[in-house]
């Protein structure tokens, strides 16, 4: 059988699934479209602009199909959100507050101070932030940047910072962030960065082609885009639960919300401007309590309590509530409905999951049993465009009890390939499984088809019929998904199964040199430590000092295949001393070959036992960021 890479039509079961879902939603409620367009000033045609390295950094042109009637290959509710997320440009939120939306996955907010701008969340890439600032300046006049505020520790809210301040001296600019921001940004970007960036391709559909059978949206915004990311460390940290400061003449109360949408996050209340910025804690979607790319699980109970505090302490004192994704809401009734609904959403998920956990149900069972209350689930802002009930239930369970479901049969399961071979032996072989699964696919039982054909693929990766059938099932589940991230994951899986390979890794999958250049040496060594191949390093016992020109020194001990480090020096006990400039660290993380080349060229200065450093370099692993996901 010859594999086909072409996407399929919508299955009749998918069309029927869309019909049933559409019947339960209030299509007469058009308030979101009114709010998304309110205050519009201007935009760039198709929101299109170039990347510094060439090609497009961002464009809405490929999503022009959203102007057409909805196809059967897209969930009707997701189609509505995709059309809302295509509205782009510069918008006035209220007096002195402006946003550029649709130039990135996130929003950038410009607050006009007495002498310049306060920039809130400078997007993912420098090119995105620069295009947004240029659009603002063209219509509001050029103003110097006086302060930058990072609302939280996710890259789409800080990675474009050099786009608004340039590469020069940032002296005199306040860079404000919540407590723990830098540590959490580094932890997420670096320590778990390799698997997280690969999984993010599935979450955002980064390499999918825009179209009715491909990428339509990302739930929080249209897409990720590409470009040059950067980092400037905060020089002003918000540490108290509530702190009030005057920034360039603008009175701001910061409300810390750690453990909600991000480990380090904060809301901003502007009493003089009668505005409330809820960061990413209240968007027009059910959010993730653990995104598909992976992250520390979020605390749904704390999240709901922060929103409850904001509802009672701030909402009665403002005219507009806005966030760093999606569009604002205005007016007392609308704001109360929105913030209270978002609060109730996370509290309901939390409490009902714990209730059913206390009755002995497993995460999978709870996810199937737990239905959102119809009054809340009919609200567009509570729909699962980015998160999903099933996945959020699993995150809450993991938050309290970890990944184990309590059944001892699941304590030590066989790895996927080993289990798959055994399953096939019990089920009568690969061809028999595919034969039965084909009948189930015709009946529209796509979840089961994907599950059983995955067993065939992991046992026999070259089984073309199984790959085709699994891809077909994944594709139909993608077409049915209301969550943009689920759609993206299913469709990218289908494409990789059919193509027998992956698209080239996008440039954005790498680590920003800006981030590594600012790393404390301790953090760099944490990254080096996770690259130590324990088996290869078993025989190495080493005491090393690593020094930077500014005097920062870490003493390293390698024993039993584990690399430990502490501030200070081994002194006379050090077998070798390594000296590097800080800017060299980013290159040394490219892999053992980079470390060996620097050692051989003398660029890596070593005093003492050079061969010991060479043995350490040889014991390091090079990571392949585009590892397999849907096949062994």
C-alpha positions as CSV (number, residue, x, y, z in Angstrom):
1,X,0.0,0.0,0.0
2,X,1.3,3.4,-1.0
3,X,1.0,6.1,1.7
4,X,-0.9,9.3,0.8
5,X,0.0,12.7,2.4
6,X,-3.2,14.4,1.4
7,X,-5.7,15.5,4.1
8,X,-9.1,13.8,3.9
9,X,-12.6,15.1,3.8
10,X,-14.7,15.4,6.9
11,X,-16.2,12.1,7.9
12,X,-20.1,12.0,8.3
13,X,-19.5,11.4,12.0
14,X,-17.5,14.6,12.2
15,X,-20.3,16.6,10.4
16,X,-22.8,15.1,12.8
17,X,-20.6,16.0,15.8
18,X,-20.4,19.6,14.6
19,X,-24.2,19.8,14.2
20,X,-24.8,18.5,17.7
21,X,-22.3,21.0,19.2
22,X,-23.7,24.0,17.3
23,X,-27.2,23.3,18.5
24,X,-26.2,23.9,22.1
25,X,-24.5,27.3,21.6
26,X,-25.9,30.8,21.5
27,X,-25.1,32.2,18.1
28,X,-27.2,35.3,18.7
29,X,-24.6,36.6,21.1
30,X,-22.4,38.9,19.0
31,X,-20.9,40.9,21.8
32,X,-17.4,39.5,21.4
33,X,-17.2,40.8,17.8
34,X,-18.3,44.3,18.9
35,X,-15.8,44.3,21.7
36,X,-13.0,43.0,19.5
37,X,-13.5,45.8,17.1
38,X,-14.2,48.6,19.6
39,X,-11.6,51.4,19.7
40,X,-10.0,50.3,16.4
41,X,-7.5,53.0,15.0
42,X,-5.5,51.4,12.3
43,X,-3.5,48.3,11.2
44,X,-0.9,47.0,8.8
45,X,-2.4,45.2,5.8
46,X,-2.7,41.5,6.6
47,X,-0.6,42.4,9.8
48,X,2.4,41.4,7.7
49,X,6.0,42.3,8.5
50,X,9.5,40.8,7.8
51,X,11.8,38.9,10.0
52,X,15.3,40.1,10.6
53,X,16.8,36.9,9.2
54,X,14.6,37.1,6.1
55,X,11.1,35.9,5.2
56,X,7.9,36.8,7.1
57,X,7.9,37.1,10.9
58,X,4.2,37.4,10.9
59,X,1.2,37.5,8.5
60,X,-2.5,37.0,8.6
61,X,-2.6,36.5,4.8
62,X,-2.7,32.7,5.0
63,X,-5.8,32.8,7.2
64,X,-7.8,34.7,4.6
65,X,-10.0,31.6,4.2
66,X,-11.7,32.5,7.5
67,X,-13.7,35.1,5.5
68,X,-15.4,32.1,3.7
69,X,-18.3,30.0,5.0
70,X,-17.2,27.5,7.6
71,X,-16.0,24.1,6.1
72,X,-17.0,20.8,7.6
73,X,-13.3,20.3,8.6
74,X,-13.4,22.9,11.4
75,X,-15.4,22.8,14.6
76,X,-18.1,25.6,14.4
77,X,-17.2,27.1,17.8
78,X,-13.5,27.1,17.0
79,X,-14.2,28.7,13.6
80,X,-15.9,31.6,15.5
81,X,-12.9,32.1,17.7
82,X,-10.5,31.9,14.8
83,X,-12.4,34.7,13.1
84,X,-12.2,36.8,16.3
85,X,-8.5,36.2,16.6
86,X,-8.0,37.4,13.0
87,X,-9.1,41.0,14.0
88,X,-5.8,42.9,14.3
89,X,-4.4,46.3,14.7
90,X,-4.0,49.2,17.1
91,X,-7.0,49.8,19.5
92,X,-7.8,52.3,22.1
93,X,-8.8,50.6,25.3
94,X,-9.4,53.7,27.4
95,X,-7.8,57.0,28.1
96,X,-4.0,56.6,27.9
97,X,-4.2,52.8,27.3
98,X,-3.7,51.3,23.8
99,X,-3.2,47.7,22.6
100,X,-1.8,46.2,19.5
101,X,-3.6,42.9,19.0
102,X,-3.1,40.2,16.3
103,X,0.6,40.9,15.8
104,X,1.6,37.9,17.8
105,X,0.0,35.1,19.9
106,X,-0.3,37.7,22.7
107,X,-1.2,41.4,23.0
108,X,1.2,44.3,23.7
109,X,-0.2,47.2,25.8
110,X,1.0,50.8,25.6
111,X,0.2,53.0,28.6
112,X,0.9,56.7,28.0
113,X,2.8,58.1,31.0
114,X,3.6,61.8,31.7
115,X,6.8,61.7,29.7
116,X,6.8,58.4,27.7
117,X,5.4,54.9,27.4
118,X,4.9,52.0,29.8
119,X,5.1,48.9,27.7
120,X,3.3,45.9,29.1
121,X,4.4,42.5,27.6
122,X,6.6,43.1,24.5
123,X,5.4,39.9,22.7
124,X,7.4,36.9,21.6
125,X,9.9,38.2,19.1
126,X,11.7,41.5,18.5
127,X,10.2,41.9,15.1
128,X,6.6,41.6,16.5
129,X,7.2,44.2,19.2
130,X,8.9,46.6,16.8
131,X,6.1,46.4,14.3
132,X,3.6,47.0,17.1
133,X,5.5,50.0,18.4
134,X,5.9,51.4,14.9
135,X,2.1,51.1,14.4
136,X,1.4,52.8,17.7
137,X,4.0,55.6,17.0
138,X,2.6,56.3,13.5
139,X,-0.8,57.1,15.0
140,X,-0.1,58.4,18.5
141,X,3.3,60.0,17.9
142,X,6.8,58.8,19.0
143,X,7.3,58.5,22.7
144,X,10.3,57.2,24.6
145,X,9.9,54.0,26.5
146,X,10.1,54.7,30.2
147,X,9.2,51.4,31.7
148,X,8.6,47.8,30.6
149,X,6.3,45.5,32.6
150,X,6.4,41.7,32.3
151,X,3.1,40.4,33.6
152,X,4.4,36.8,33.8
153,X,7.1,34.3,32.9
154,X,6.0,33.0,29.5
155,X,8.1,33.9,26.5
156,X,5.2,35.4,24.4
157,X,5.1,38.1,27.1
158,X,8.8,39.1,27.2
159,X,10.8,37.6,24.2
160,X,10.4,40.7,22.0
161,X,11.7,43.2,24.5
162,X,14.6,44.4,22.3
163,X,12.0,45.3,19.7
164,X,10.8,48.2,21.9
165,X,14.1,49.3,23.5
166,X,16.7,48.4,20.9
167,X,20.0,46.7,21.5
168,X,21.6,49.7,23.3
169,X,21.7,50.9,26.8
170,X,18.5,50.4,28.9
171,X,19.7,52.6,31.7
172,X,16.9,54.7,33.1
173,X,14.2,52.2,32.0
174,X,12.3,50.4,34.7
175,X,11.9,46.7,33.9
176,X,9.2,45.5,36.3
177,X,8.3,41.9,36.9
178,X,6.7,39.7,39.6
179,X,8.8,37.9,42.2
180,X,10.3,34.7,40.8
181,X,10.0,35.9,37.2
182,X,13.6,35.4,36.0
183,X,14.0,32.0,37.7
184,X,10.7,30.7,36.3
185,X,11.4,32.1,32.8
186,X,14.8,30.3,32.8
187,X,13.5,27.1,34.3
188,X,10.7,26.8,31.7
189,X,12.9,27.9,28.7
190,X,16.0,25.9,29.6
191,X,15.8,23.0,32.0
192,X,12.7,21.4,30.3
193,X,13.2,23.4,27.2
194,X,14.1,20.6,24.7
195,X,11.0,18.4,25.1
196,X,8.8,21.5,25.8
197,X,9.8,23.1,22.5
198,X,9.2,19.9,20.5
199,X,5.8,19.5,22.1
200,X,4.9,23.1,21.5
201,X,5.0,22.4,17.8
202,X,2.1,20.1,18.4
203,X,0.3,22.5,20.7
204,X,0.5,25.5,18.3
205,X,0.7,23.7,15.0
206,X,3.8,25.7,14.2
207,X,4.7,23.8,11.0
208,X,1.1,23.2,9.8
209,X,0.0,25.1,6.7
210,X,-2.8,27.6,7.3
211,X,-6.1,26.3,5.7
212,X,-9.4,24.7,6.4
213,X,-7.7,21.3,6.7
214,X,-4.7,22.7,8.5
215,X,-3.9,25.5,11.0
216,X,-6.9,27.8,11.8
217,X,-6.0,29.1,15.2
218,X,-4.1,28.7,18.5
219,X,-6.9,29.5,20.9
220,X,-5.1,32.3,22.7
221,X,-4.3,34.0,19.4
222,X,-3.7,33.2,15.8
223,X,-0.2,31.7,15.8
224,X,3.3,31.8,17.2
225,X,5.2,33.4,14.3
226,X,9.0,33.6,14.0
227,X,11.8,36.0,14.6
228,X,14.5,37.0,17.0
229,X,13.8,36.6,20.7
230,X,15.6,38.5,23.4
231,X,15.7,39.0,27.2
232,X,16.3,41.9,29.6
233,X,16.4,41.0,33.2
234,X,14.0,43.0,35.5
235,X,15.6,45.6,37.7
236,X,12.4,46.2,39.8
237,X,10.7,43.2,41.3
238,X,7.2,43.2,42.8
239,X,7.4,41.1,46.0
240,X,4.4,41.9,48.2
241,X,0.9,40.5,47.5
242,X,-0.2,44.0,46.7
243,X,2.2,46.8,45.9
244,X,1.3,50.3,44.7
245,X,3.8,52.4,42.6
246,X,3.7,55.5,40.5
247,X,5.4,54.8,37.2
248,X,6.0,57.9,34.9
249,X,3.0,59.6,36.6
250,X,0.7,56.5,36.3
251,X,-0.6,55.1,39.6
252,X,-0.5,51.2,39.4
253,X,-1.4,48.6,42.0
254,X,0.2,45.3,41.3
255,X,-1.6,42.1,42.5
256,X,0.7,39.1,42.6
257,X,-1.0,35.8,41.4
258,X,1.7,33.2,41.8
259,X,0.8,29.6,40.8
260,X,-2.2,30.7,38.6
261,X,-1.6,30.9,34.9
262,X,2.1,31.1,35.5
263,X,4.3,30.4,38.5
264,X,5.2,34.1,38.5
265,X,2.4,36.4,37.4
266,X,0.6,39.6,38.4
267,X,-2.5,41.7,37.6
268,X,-2.3,45.4,37.2
269,X,-5.0,47.9,38.6
270,X,-4.9,51.5,37.3
271,X,-7.1,53.4,39.8
272,X,-6.6,56.8,38.0
273,X,-7.4,55.3,34.6
274,X,-10.2,53.1,35.9
275,X,-8.8,50.0,34.2
276,X,-7.9,46.5,35.3
277,X,-5.3,44.3,33.4
278,X,-5.8,40.7,34.3
279,X,-2.6,39.5,32.5
280,X,-3.4,36.0,31.3
281,X,-5.5,35.1,34.3
282,X,-8.8,35.8,32.5
283,X,-9.0,35.4,28.7
284,X,-11.9,34.5,26.4
285,X,-11.4,30.8,26.8
286,X,-11.0,28.0,29.3
287,X,-7.3,28.1,29.9
288,X,-4.9,25.2,30.5
289,X,-4.1,24.0,33.9
290,X,-1.2,22.3,32.2
291,X,-0.5,23.0,28.5
292,X,0.0,20.3,26.0
293,X,3.7,21.4,25.7
294,X,4.1,20.7,29.4
295,X,4.7,23.0,32.4
296,X,4.4,23.0,36.1
297,X,0.7,22.3,36.9
298,X,-1.3,25.3,37.8
299,X,-3.3,25.8,41.0
300,X,-6.9,26.0,39.9
301,X,-8.0,26.9,43.5
302,X,-5.5,29.7,43.9
303,X,-6.4,30.9,40.3
304,X,-10.1,31.2,41.2
305,X,-9.3,33.0,44.5
306,X,-7.2,35.6,42.7
307,X,-10.0,36.3,40.3
308,X,-12.4,36.5,43.2
309,X,-10.2,39.1,44.9
310,X,-10.0,41.1,41.7
311,X,-13.8,40.9,41.2
312,X,-14.5,42.3,44.6
313,X,-11.6,44.7,45.1
314,X,-11.1,46.1,41.6
315,X,-14.0,45.5,39.2
316,X,-16.4,47.9,40.9
317,X,-13.8,50.7,40.5
318,X,-13.0,50.3,36.8
319,X,-14.7,50.9,33.4
320,X,-12.8,48.3,31.5
321,X,-11.2,44.9,32.1
322,X,-8.6,43.8,29.6
323,X,-5.9,41.2,29.4
324,X,-2.7,40.2,27.4
325,X,-4.7,37.9,25.1
326,X,-8.0,38.6,23.3
327,X,-10.1,41.7,23.7
328,X,-11.3,43.9,26.6
329,X,-14.8,44.1,28.1
330,X,-16.5,47.3,29.1
331,X,-19.3,48.2,31.5
332,X,-20.2,47.0,35.0
333,X,-22.6,44.2,34.0
334,X,-20.3,42.8,31.3
335,X,-17.1,43.0,33.4
336,X,-18.8,41.3,36.4
337,X,-20.2,38.5,34.2
338,X,-16.8,37.9,32.6
339,X,-14.6,37.9,35.7
340,X,-17.1,36.0,37.8
341,X,-17.6,33.5,35.1
342,X,-13.8,32.9,34.7
343,X,-13.6,32.6,38.5
344,X,-16.4,30.0,38.6
345,X,-14.8,28.1,35.7
346,X,-11.6,27.3,37.6
347,X,-13.3,26.8,40.9
348,X,-15.8,24.4,39.4
349,X,-13.1,22.4,37.6
350,X,-11.2,22.2,40.9
351,X,-14.0,21.3,43.3
352,X,-15.7,18.8,41.0
353,X,-12.5,17.0,40.2
354,X,-11.7,16.7,43.9
355,X,-15.2,15.6,44.6
356,X,-15.0,12.8,42.1
357,X,-11.4,11.9,43.2
358,X,-12.8,11.5,46.7
359,X,-15.2,8.9,45.3
360,X,-12.4,6.9,43.9
361,X,-12.6,7.9,40.2
362,X,-9.4,8.1,38.2
363,X,-8.5,11.1,36.0
364,X,-9.7,9.4,32.8
365,X,-13.0,8.5,34.5
366,X,-13.5,12.0,35.9
367,X,-12.6,13.6,32.5
368,X,-15.4,11.6,30.9
369,X,-17.9,12.2,33.7
370,X,-17.3,15.9,34.4
371,X,-19.5,18.1,32.3
372,X,-19.5,21.8,32.7
373,X,-22.8,23.3,33.9
374,X,-24.8,24.3,30.9
375,X,-25.3,27.9,32.1
376,X,-21.6,28.5,32.3
377,X,-20.5,26.3,29.3
378,X,-22.9,28.3,27.1
379,X,-20.8,31.4,27.8
380,X,-18.3,31.8,24.9
381,X,-15.5,32.8,27.3
382,X,-15.8,29.5,29.1
383,X,-15.4,27.3,25.9
384,X,-12.2,25.2,25.6
385,X,-10.4,26.9,22.7
386,X,-7.1,26.6,24.5
387,X,-7.7,24.2,27.4
388,X,-10.1,21.3,27.7
389,X,-12.0,19.7,30.5
390,X,-10.3,16.3,30.1
391,X,-6.8,17.7,30.2
392,X,-7.5,20.1,33.0
393,X,-8.9,17.3,35.2
394,X,-5.7,15.3,34.6
395,X,-3.7,18.4,35.7
396,X,-5.7,18.9,38.9
397,X,-5.3,15.2,39.7
398,X,-1.5,15.5,39.1
399,X,-1.3,18.7,41.1
400,X,-2.6,16.9,44.2
401,X,-1.8,13.2,43.7
402,X,0.8,13.0,40.9
403,X,0.5,11.0,37.7
404,X,-0.2,7.6,39.3
405,X,-3.9,6.8,39.2
406,X,-3.8,4.4,42.2
407,X,-4.1,1.1,40.4
408,X,-1.0,-1.0,41.1
409,X,-1.3,-2.6,37.6
410,X,-0.1,0.8,36.4
411,X,2.9,1.2,38.7
412,X,5.4,-0.4,36.3
413,X,3.8,-0.7,32.8
414,X,5.8,-2.0,29.9
415,X,7.4,0.8,27.7
416,X,5.2,1.6,24.6
417,X,7.1,-0.6,22.1
418,X,7.2,-3.6,24.4
419,X,3.6,-3.3,25.3
420,X,2.6,-2.9,21.6
421,X,4.2,-6.2,20.6
422,X,2.4,-8.0,23.4
423,X,-0.9,-6.4,22.4
424,X,-0.6,-7.4,18.8
425,X,0.1,-11.0,19.8
426,X,-3.1,-11.0,21.9
427,X,-5.1,-9.3,19.2
428,X,-4.2,-11.5,16.3
429,X,-1.4,-9.5,14.6
430,X,-1.1,-6.2,12.9
431,X,-3.2,-6.9,9.9
432,X,-6.1,-8.2,12.0
433,X,-6.0,-5.1,14.1
434,X,-6.1,-2.8,11.1
435,X,-8.9,-4.8,9.6
436,X,-11.1,-4.4,12.7
437,X,-10.0,-0.8,13.2
438,X,-11.0,0.0,9.6
439,X,-14.6,-1.0,10.4
440,X,-14.5,1.1,13.5
441,X,-13.3,4.1,11.5
442,X,-16.2,3.7,9.1
443,X,-18.5,3.8,12.1
444,X,-16.8,7.0,13.3
445,X,-15.1,5.5,16.4
446,X,-12.0,7.6,15.9
447,X,-10.7,7.6,19.5
448,X,-10.5,3.8,19.6
449,X,-9.1,3.6,16.1
450,X,-6.2,5.9,17.1
451,X,-5.5,3.9,20.2
452,X,-5.3,0.5,18.6
453,X,-3.5,1.6,15.5
454,X,-0.9,3.3,17.7
455,X,-0.2,-0.2,19.1
456,X,0.5,-1.4,15.6
457,X,2.8,1.6,14.8
458,X,4.9,1.1,17.9
459,X,5.2,-2.6,17.2
460,X,5.7,-2.2,13.5
461,X,6.6,1.4,12.5
462,X,6.7,0.5,8.8
463,X,3.1,-0.8,8.6
464,X,1.7,1.6,6.0
465,X,-2.0,0.7,6.5
466,X,-1.8,1.3,10.2
467,X,-0.1,4.6,9.8
468,X,-2.7,5.7,7.2
469,X,-5.6,4.6,9.4
470,X,-4.2,6.2,12.5
471,X,-3.6,9.4,10.6
472,X,-7.1,9.4,9.3
473,X,-8.5,9.0,12.8
474,X,-6.3,11.7,14.2
475,X,-7.3,14.0,11.4
476,X,-11.1,13.5,12.1
477,X,-10.5,14.2,15.8
478,X,-8.7,17.3,14.8
479,X,-11.5,18.4,12.7
480,X,-13.9,17.8,15.6
481,X,-11.8,19.5,18.3
482,X,-13.1,22.8,19.7
483,X,-9.7,23.3,21.3
484,X,-7.3,24.9,18.9
485,X,-4.3,23.2,20.6
486,X,-6.0,19.7,20.4
487,X,-6.7,20.3,16.7
488,X,-3.1,21.4,16.0
489,X,-1.8,18.3,17.9
490,X,-4.0,15.9,16.0
491,X,-3.4,17.4,12.6
492,X,0.4,17.6,13.0
493,X,0.4,13.9,14.2
494,X,-1.6,12.9,11.1
495,X,0.9,14.7,8.8
496,X,3.9,13.2,10.5
497,X,2.4,9.7,10.3
498,X,1.7,10.1,6.6
499,X,4.9,11.8,5.6
500,X,7.1,9.3,7.5
501,X,9.1,12.2,8.9
502,X,9.0,15.7,10.4
503,X,9.2,19.1,8.9
504,X,12.6,20.9,9.6
505,X,12.8,22.4,13.1
506,X,11.8,26.1,13.1
507,X,14.5,28.5,14.2
508,X,12.4,29.4,17.3
509,X,13.0,25.9,18.8
510,X,16.4,27.0,19.9
511,X,17.6,28.7,23.1
512,X,17.9,32.5,22.9
513,X,21.6,33.6,23.3
514,X,20.2,36.6,25.2
515,X,18.8,34.3,27.9
516,X,22.0,32.2,28.2
517,X,24.2,35.3,28.3
518,X,22.3,36.5,31.4
519,X,22.3,33.2,33.1
520,X,24.0,32.9,36.5
521,X,26.8,30.4,36.2
522,X,24.9,28.2,38.6
523,X,22.0,28.0,36.1
524,X,24.3,27.2,33.2
525,X,25.8,24.3,35.1
526,X,22.3,23.0,35.8
527,X,21.9,22.8,32.0
528,X,25.2,21.2,31.6
529,X,24.3,18.6,34.4
530,X,21.2,17.4,32.6
531,X,23.4,16.6,29.5
532,X,25.7,14.3,31.5
533,X,25.3,10.7,30.3
534,X,25.3,8.9,33.5
535,X,26.5,5.6,32.1
536,X,29.4,7.2,30.2
537,X,30.4,9.3,33.2
538,X,30.3,6.5,35.9
539,X,34.1,6.2,35.9
540,X,34.9,9.9,36.1
541,X,35.7,11.4,39.5
542,X,36.5,15.1,39.1
543,X,36.8,18.3,41.1
544,X,36.7,21.3,38.9
545,X,36.4,25.1,39.3
546,X,34.6,27.1,36.7
547,X,35.3,30.9,36.7
548,X,33.8,33.9,34.9
549,X,35.8,37.1,34.4
550,X,33.6,39.0,36.9
551,X,34.8,36.6,39.6
552,X,31.7,34.4,39.8
553,X,33.0,30.9,40.5
554,X,31.4,27.5,41.0
555,X,33.1,24.4,42.3
556,X,32.0,21.3,40.4
557,X,32.1,17.7,41.7
558,X,31.4,14.9,39.2
559,X,31.0,11.5,40.9
560,X,28.7,8.4,40.3
561,X,27.6,10.0,37.0
562,X,26.1,13.1,38.8
563,X,27.4,16.6,38.4
564,X,27.0,18.7,41.5
565,X,28.1,22.3,41.9
566,X,28.2,25.0,44.6
567,X,29.4,28.6,44.8
568,X,33.1,29.0,45.6
569,X,36.3,27.1,44.8
570,X,37.8,23.7,45.6
571,X,41.1,25.7,46.2
572,X,44.1,23.5,46.1
573,X,42.0,20.4,45.6
574,X,40.7,21.5,42.2
575,X,42.1,19.2,39.5
576,X,41.4,21.8,36.8
577,X,40.1,25.4,36.6
578,X,38.0,26.4,33.6
579,X,37.8,30.1,32.6
580,X,35.3,31.4,30.1
581,X,33.7,34.7,29.2
582,X,30.0,34.7,29.9
583,X,29.0,35.2,26.2
584,X,30.7,32.0,25.4
585,X,28.3,29.9,27.5
586,X,25.5,29.9,24.9
587,X,27.8,28.2,22.3
588,X,29.0,25.6,24.8
589,X,25.5,24.4,25.2
590,X,25.2,23.4,21.5
591,X,26.7,20.0,22.5
592,X,29.9,18.1,23.3
593,X,31.5,18.9,20.0
594,X,31.2,22.7,20.7
595,X,32.9,22.1,24.1
596,X,35.6,20.0,22.5
597,X,36.3,22.5,19.8
598,X,36.6,25.3,22.3
599,X,38.9,23.2,24.3
600,X,41.1,22.2,21.3
601,X,41.3,25.8,20.0
602,X,42.3,27.2,23.4
603,X,39.2,29.4,23.5
604,X,38.2,27.4,26.6
605,X,41.0,28.2,29.0
606,X,41.9,25.3,31.3
607,X,44.5,25.3,34.0
608,X,45.4,21.8,35.3
609,X,44.2,18.5,34.0
610,X,42.9,19.3,30.5
611,X,42.2,15.6,29.8
612,X,39.7,15.5,32.7
613,X,37.7,18.3,31.1
614,X,37.9,16.4,27.8
615,X,36.5,13.3,29.4
616,X,33.6,15.4,30.8
617,X,32.9,16.8,27.4
618,X,32.8,13.3,25.8
619,X,30.4,12.2,28.5
620,X,27.8,14.9,27.5
621,X,24.8,14.1,25.4
622,X,23.8,16.2,22.4
623,X,20.0,16.7,22.3
624,X,18.0,16.1,19.2
625,X,15.1,18.6,19.5
626,X,12.9,17.0,16.8
627,X,12.4,13.6,18.5
628,X,9.6,11.2,17.5
629,X,6.3,11.6,19.2
630,X,3.7,9.4,17.4
631,X,6.1,6.6,16.5
632,X,9.0,5.0,18.3
